[in-house]
Amino acid sequence: MKLNSEEIKNLILSLVQDVVFEYDNKTCCINPWSRTKFEVGYNDIVKIYSDIDDLMNDTIFDGRSLSDIADEIEIE
């Protein structure tokens, strides 16, 4: 499903599911453990965030952030 940046952020914060998508032919999985712990796996990178805004703005996706690529991805 296509979501904008704010909708993706709200989906992550809802804690109801892992957020999975592909970007640049690489799979990403965001595991929202709690509202203060988010694990992101992208290609061979794994990072843990304690703040949703840090997750949304980190340039982990080949120099781009989740906020930047939101309109280019489809959530599975």
N, C-alpha and C positions, 0 to 999 in steps of 0.2 A: 504494500500500500504506500502511496505517496503522502508524505507529511512535510509540513514546513518545520523550521527550526524549533519554534515554540511548541509545536505539537509533539515533536520527538522528545524534547525536554520533559514535557508533561507525561508522556508515555513512560519514560525512564523513571520518573518520580512516582508513578502510580504503583511501582513494585509488583506488577501483576505478571510480567513475563520478561524473559530475556529479549533483547532487541538485536536482531540479526539482519545483516545486509551485506552486499558486496560493493566494493569501491575499487576501481582500477584493477579489476580481476582478482581481488584479494577479499577474503571473507573477514567480516568483523562481527564480534559478539560482545554485547554489553550486558553484564550481569549486575543488575541492581540488587545488592544484598540488603541495603537499608537506605534511608534518606541521607546517610552520611558515609556510605561505602559503596563504590561502584568499581567493578573490575572490567577493564576493556582489553580484549584481545584482538589485534589486527596484524595479519601476516605473522611475523615472528616476534612481535612486540606485545608485552603484557604490562599494563599499568593499572594502579589502583588510585582512585581519587576519593577525597572526602568531601568535595564540594562540586555540585552539579555544574556550576559556571566554569570551574576549572576544566571539567570534562568537556563541556561544549566548546571551549575556546582553545584547548591544546591543539597544536598543529601536528598531531600524531599521524594524520592521514596524508602521507607524502608531502608534508609542508602545509597542509590545509587543516582547518578545524572542522568539527562536526557541524557547527553553525554554517560554515562556508559551503559544505557539500550537501547540506540537507535537501536542497531542491533537485539534486542529481541522483539520489539513491531511492531504492524501494525497500521498505521494511518487509521482511518475510513474515 
